[in-house]
């Protein structure tokens, strides 16, 4: 995660974007990039698709490391210029973690299942 963060930070320094958008990036990598881009004043946009600390908690249980991961995730969410959640529930989670309401948006990123044409499971492709 550290190596990925440093490599990405080098790309950001070389290209100097005004904005960088991250999604599902390891938290340590995101922290490294955030720190490295402070002098550039690059705006961080966080596409909030998963609560990584929640996933860690499911694996590790309620231990100190899980609390540290949760604190890091909350810190980075609060530092983002904008947090785009993929559901109202994730928007609420970001708000619980201290993200200002004016920095939150919801853009659902899945297809409306009810409008998809359902085909039989047994078809030429599945038989092949």
Secondary structure, 3 states (H helix, E strand, C coil): CHHHHHHHHHHHHHHCCCEEEEECCCHHHHHHHHHHHCCCCCEEEEEECCCHHHHHHHHHCCCHHHHHHHHHHHHHHHHCCEEEECCHHHHHHHHHCCCCHHHEEECCCCCCHHHCCCCCCCCHHHHC
